[in-house]
Amino acid sequence: MVTSLVGSDAWDFEGLDDRVDTLAERETLPASEAEARASVGSRRELVIRLFGGEEPAWLREVVRRLEQVLALSGGWDSYGGRPIKRECARGVVELLAHLGREVRAPELFPASDGGISLEWNTNKGSLEVKIEGADRLSFFAEDPSSGIEMEEENISQPRFILDYLPKVDHLIPRG
Protein backbone atom coordinates (compact mmCIF):
# COMPACT_ATOMS: atom_id res chain seq x y z
CA MET A 1 0.00 0.00 0.00
CA VAL A 2 1.35 3.40 -0.92
CA THR A 3 -0.36 6.48 0.40
CA SER A 4 0.66 9.91 -0.75
CA LEU A 5 -0.62 13.37 -0.01
CA VAL A 6 -0.19 16.52 -2.08
CA GLY A 7 -1.78 19.60 -0.57
CA SER A 8 -5.20 18.38 0.50
CA ASP A 9 -5.42 15.46 -1.93
CA ALA A 10 -4.93 12.00 -0.45
CA TRP A 11 -4.24 9.00 -2.66
CA ASP A 12 -4.13 5.31 -1.83
CA PHE A 13 -2.26 2.96 -4.14
CA GLU A 14 -2.72 -0.78 -3.98
CA GLY A 15 -0.17 -3.25 -5.18
CA LEU A 16 2.69 -3.11 -2.71
CA ASP A 17 0.77 -4.54 0.23
CA ASP A 18 -2.81 -5.35 1.14
CA ARG A 19 -2.71 -3.55 4.49
CA VAL A 20 -4.87 -0.43 4.65
CA ASP A 21 -3.93 2.64 6.64
CA THR A 22 -4.70 6.35 6.46
CA LEU A 23 -2.47 9.37 6.85
CA ALA A 24 -4.89 11.13 9.16
CA GLU A 25 -4.72 8.34 11.72
CA ARG A 26 -0.92 8.08 11.86
CA GLU A 27 1.51 10.34 13.67
CA THR A 28 4.49 7.99 13.86
CA LEU A 29 5.66 5.19 11.64
CA PRO A 30 6.60 1.74 12.90
CA ALA A 31 10.04 0.49 11.85
CA SER A 32 8.53 -1.58 9.02
CA GLU A 33 7.19 1.51 7.28
CA ALA A 34 9.03 3.99 5.10
CA GLU A 35 8.29 7.63 4.46
CA ALA A 36 9.60 10.22 2.03
CA ARG A 37 8.65 13.87 2.06
CA ALA A 38 9.18 16.65 -0.42
CA SER A 39 8.23 20.32 -0.16
CA VAL A 40 6.21 21.40 -3.14
CA GLY A 41 6.03 25.15 -3.37
CA SER A 42 5.77 27.18 -0.20
CA ARG A 43 2.91 25.36 1.54
CA ARG A 44 2.37 22.05 -0.21
CA GLU A 45 4.02 18.81 0.70
CA LEU A 46 4.19 15.52 -1.14
CA VAL A 47 4.16 12.58 1.23
CA ILE A 48 4.48 8.99 0.10
CA ARG A 49 4.10 6.37 2.79
CA LEU A 50 4.72 2.71 2.20
CA PHE A 51 3.36 0.09 4.54
CA GLY A 52 4.95 -3.29 5.02
CA GLY A 53 8.33 -4.31 3.72
CA GLU A 54 11.39 -2.48 2.50
CA GLU A 55 11.51 0.90 0.85
CA PRO A 56 11.37 0.62 -2.96
CA ALA A 57 14.64 1.26 -4.77
CA TRP A 58 13.03 4.11 -6.71
CA LEU A 59 11.42 6.01 -3.84
CA ARG A 60 14.01 8.60 -2.76
CA GLU A 61 15.14 9.54 -6.26
CA VAL A 62 11.58 9.84 -7.57
CA VAL A 63 10.48 11.99 -4.61
CA ARG A 64 13.49 14.26 -5.11
CA ARG A 65 12.66 14.74 -8.80
CA LEU A 66 8.90 15.14 -8.19
CA GLU A 67 9.73 17.87 -5.70
CA GLN A 68 11.73 19.67 -8.37
CA VAL A 69 9.22 19.35 -11.21
CA LEU A 70 6.14 20.13 -9.09
CA ALA A 71 7.80 23.37 -7.95
CA LEU A 72 8.09 24.64 -11.55
CA SER A 73 5.89 27.63 -12.33
CA GLY A 74 4.29 28.55 -15.64
CA GLY A 75 6.79 29.37 -18.39
CA TRP A 76 9.49 27.22 -16.79
CA ASP A 77 10.92 26.18 -20.17
CA SER A 78 11.04 29.68 -21.76
CA TYR A 79 8.34 28.56 -24.21
CA GLY A 80 5.28 28.90 -22.00
CA GLY A 81 5.59 25.48 -20.36
CA ARG A 82 2.64 24.75 -18.07
CA PRO A 83 3.08 23.97 -14.38
CA ILE A 84 3.26 20.22 -13.79
CA LYS A 85 -0.14 18.73 -12.93
CA ARG A 86 -0.41 17.10 -9.52
CA GLU A 87 -2.41 14.24 -10.98
CA CYS A 88 0.65 13.41 -13.09
CA ALA A 89 2.70 12.97 -9.91
CA ARG A 90 -0.02 10.59 -8.77
CA GLY A 91 0.21 8.68 -12.05
CA VAL A 92 4.00 8.37 -11.68
CA VAL A 93 3.72 6.87 -8.19
CA GLU A 94 0.86 4.56 -9.21
CA LEU A 95 2.81 3.19 -12.17
CA LEU A 96 6.01 2.69 -10.16
CA ALA A 97 4.08 1.08 -7.30
CA HIS A 98 2.63 -1.39 -9.81
CA LEU A 99 6.08 -2.16 -11.24
CA GLY A 100 7.32 -3.13 -7.79
CA ARG A 101 9.98 -2.39 -5.21
CA GLU A 102 12.99 -3.58 -7.22
CA VAL A 103 12.53 -1.23 -10.19
CA ARG A 104 15.34 1.27 -10.58
CA ALA A 105 14.35 4.91 -10.56
CA PRO A 106 13.69 6.23 -14.05
CA GLU A 107 15.00 9.51 -15.36
CA LEU A 108 12.14 11.90 -14.64
CA PHE A 109 11.53 15.03 -16.73
CA PRO A 110 8.83 17.70 -16.83
CA ALA A 111 6.82 17.99 -20.04
CA SER A 112 5.82 21.39 -21.39
CA ASP A 113 2.11 20.41 -21.40
CA GLY A 114 2.14 19.76 -17.61
CA GLY A 115 2.88 16.04 -17.83
CA ILE A 116 5.83 14.03 -16.53
CA SER A 117 8.11 11.82 -18.63
CA LEU A 118 9.82 8.72 -17.27
CA GLU A 119 12.73 7.14 -19.14
CA TRP A 120 14.69 3.94 -18.69
CA ASN A 121 17.68 3.39 -21.00
CA THR A 122 19.72 0.20 -20.82
CA ASN A 123 21.82 -1.89 -23.17
CA LYS A 124 18.61 -3.88 -23.85
CA GLY A 125 16.81 -0.83 -25.19
CA SER A 126 14.72 2.05 -23.94
CA LEU A 127 11.28 2.76 -22.59
CA GLU A 128 9.79 6.23 -22.39
CA VAL A 129 6.48 6.74 -20.61
CA LYS A 130 4.80 10.14 -20.50
CA ILE A 131 2.24 10.49 -17.73
CA GLU A 132 -0.44 12.86 -19.02
CA GLY A 133 -2.86 12.63 -16.10
CA ALA A 134 -3.82 10.42 -13.18
CA ASP A 135 -4.85 7.62 -15.56
CA ARG A 136 -3.57 8.62 -19.02
CA LEU A 137 -0.20 8.01 -20.60
CA SER A 138 1.72 7.63 -23.83
CA PHE A 139 4.76 5.44 -24.35
CA PHE A 140 7.52 4.54 -26.76
CA ALA A 141 9.57 1.35 -26.44
CA GLU A 142 12.56 0.26 -28.49
CA ASP A 143 14.34 -3.09 -28.26
CA PRO A 144 17.19 -3.14 -30.82
CA SER A 145 18.03 -6.80 -30.22
CA SER A 146 14.60 -7.94 -31.40
CA GLY A 147 13.87 -5.01 -33.69
CA ILE A 148 10.69 -4.24 -31.77
CA GLU A 149 9.40 -0.68 -31.60
CA MET A 150 6.07 0.13 -30.00
CA GLU A 151 4.32 3.42 -29.54
CA GLU A 152 0.88 4.32 -28.25
CA GLU A 153 -0.59 7.67 -27.30
CA ASN A 154 -3.29 8.67 -24.83
CA ILE A 155 -4.06 5.24 -23.39
CA SER A 156 -5.24 4.38 -19.91
CA GLN A 157 -2.71 3.23 -17.36
CA PRO A 158 -4.58 -0.05 -16.79
CA ARG A 159 -4.49 -0.75 -20.55
CA PHE A 160 -0.74 -0.10 -20.60
CA ILE A 161 -0.22 -2.43 -17.63
CA LEU A 162 -2.39 -5.22 -19.05
CA ASP A 163 -1.72 -5.02 -22.78
CA TYR A 164 1.73 -3.51 -23.25
CA LEU A 165 3.78 -3.90 -20.07
CA PRO A 166 4.26 -7.67 -20.54
CA LYS A 167 5.89 -6.91 -23.91
CA VAL A 168 8.24 -4.16 -22.66
CA ASP A 169 8.87 -5.12 -19.02
CA HIS A 170 12.33 -6.48 -19.87
CA LEU A 171 13.40 -2.90 -20.75
CA ILE A 172 12.90 -1.76 -17.14
CA PRO A 173 16.02 -2.30 -15.01
CA ARG A 174 15.64 -3.90 -11.61
CA GLY A 175 17.83 -4.56 -8.62
WOTAWO-V279953 format. One line per field, one symbol per residue. ss: DSSP state (h for helix, s for strand, l for the rest). phi: phi as a letter, one per 20 degrees, with the letter a starting at -180 (. if undefined). psi: psi as a letter, one per 20 degrees, with the letter a starting at -180 (. if undefined). Layout:
# WOTAWO-V279953
ss: ???
phi: ???
psi: ???
This chain:
# WOTAWO-V279953
ss: lsssssllsssssllllllllllllllllllllssssssslllsssssssllllllllhhhhhhhhhhhhlllllllllllllllhhhhhhhhhhhhhhlllslllsssslllllsssssssllsssssssllllssssssssllllssssssssshhhhhhhhhhhhhhhllsl
phi: .dccccldedcddepeaeedbcffeddcdfgeddbccbfcmecdceccdddnneffgegfffffffgfffefegmgdmcngffffffffffffffffffofefffffccfdfenecddccccfeqbcdcdedafccbcbccccffdmeccbbcldffgfgffedggecgfeefcn
psi: pppqpocjppqppqhhqjpprqhhiphqprhjqqqpqppoahjqpppopppoaqpqhigggggghhgghiiprqjhjjkkpqqpphhhgghghgghhhhrhipqprppqqqijjapppppprihbqpppopiahjqrqqpppnhhijppqpqqlrqghgggghhghhihiioqr.
